[in-house]
Amino acid sequence: MEHYKVKYGTDHQTYEFLVSEYPYRDGETCKYTVFFEGKIIASFEPDRNHVLNICKNDSGFDKELLGLLADEIEYRHPNLIPDPKDG
């Protein structure tokens, strides 16, 4: 299991999230869980095209912010999205 921090700043606040990666079983578990101030706020899972989608939004955090977090997770895990040249 991997853990790392992601910071995101807005005009009014800087958020620091902890992202944890877990073993993934399609439809049974979420792959990434995001924590803010020690509490789970959301989880993500890859779709069949390997793009991350919200699996759970336990916090009511803004979906746009969660989408930016998903983009950051995808950026940190480039092999999450397969290279089109590979088939």
C-alpha positions as CSV (number, residue, x, y, z in Angstrom):
1,M,0.0,0.0,0.0
2,E,1.4,3.4,-1.0
3,H,0.7,6.7,0.7
4,Y,1.6,10.2,-0.4
5,K,0.5,13.8,0.1
6,V,-1.3,16.0,-2.5
7,K,-1.6,19.8,-1.9
8,Y,-4.2,21.9,-3.7
9,G,-4.6,25.6,-3.3
10,T,-7.6,27.9,-4.0
11,D,-7.8,31.6,-3.6
12,H,-9.0,31.2,0.0
13,Q,-7.5,27.9,1.3
14,T,-4.8,25.3,0.7
15,Y,-5.9,21.7,1.2
16,E,-3.4,19.0,2.0
17,F,-4.7,15.5,1.3
18,L,-3.3,12.1,2.0
19,V,-3.8,9.5,-0.7
20,S,-3.6,5.8,0.0
21,E,-3.6,3.2,-2.8
22,Y,-5.1,-0.2,-2.0
23,P,-5.3,-3.5,-3.9
24,Y,-8.2,-3.3,-6.3
25,R,-11.0,-5.8,-7.1
26,D,-13.3,-4.5,-9.8
27,G,-16.7,-3.7,-8.3
28,E,-15.7,-4.8,-4.8
29,T,-13.3,-2.2,-3.6
30,C,-12.0,1.3,-4.3
31,K,-8.4,1.6,-5.5
32,Y,-7.5,5.0,-4.0
33,T,-8.8,6.6,-0.7
34,V,-8.3,10.3,0.1
35,F,-8.0,11.7,3.6
36,F,-8.3,15.3,4.8
37,E,-7.5,16.2,8.4
38,G,-7.4,12.5,9.2
39,K,-10.9,11.6,7.9
40,I,-11.8,9.8,4.7
41,I,-13.4,12.2,2.3
42,A,-13.5,10.2,-0.9
43,S,-12.5,7.1,-2.8
44,F,-11.7,6.5,-6.5
45,E,-11.8,3.5,-8.8
46,P,-10.7,3.2,-12.4
47,D,-13.3,2.6,-15.1
48,R,-12.8,0.2,-17.9
49,N,-10.8,2.8,-19.7
50,H,-8.6,3.2,-16.6
51,V,-9.9,6.8,-15.9
52,L,-10.5,7.4,-12.2
53,N,-14.1,8.1,-11.1
54,I,-15.5,8.8,-7.7
55,C,-16.3,5.5,-5.9
56,K,-17.4,7.2,-2.7
57,N,-17.9,10.8,-1.6
58,D,-18.2,10.5,2.2
59,S,-17.6,14.2,2.8
60,G,-19.7,16.2,0.5
61,F,-16.5,17.8,-0.9
62,D,-17.0,19.7,-4.1
63,K,-17.0,17.3,-7.1
64,E,-14.8,19.7,-9.1
65,L,-12.1,19.5,-6.4
66,L,-12.4,15.8,-6.3
67,G,-12.0,15.7,-10.1
68,L,-8.8,17.7,-9.8
69,L,-7.6,15.2,-7.2
70,A,-8.4,12.3,-9.6
71,D,-6.4,14.1,-12.2
72,E,-3.4,14.4,-9.8
73,I,-3.6,10.7,-8.9
74,E,-3.7,9.8,-12.6
75,Y,-0.7,12.1,-13.2
76,R,1.3,10.3,-10.4
77,H,0.4,6.9,-11.7
78,P,0.9,7.2,-15.5
79,N,0.7,3.5,-16.0
80,L,-2.9,3.6,-14.6
81,I,-4.0,4.8,-18.1
82,P,-2.7,2.4,-20.8
83,D,-0.6,3.8,-23.6
84,P,-2.6,3.7,-26.9
85,K,0.5,2.5,-28.7
86,D,0.3,-0.7,-26.6
87,G,-2.8,-1.8,-28.3
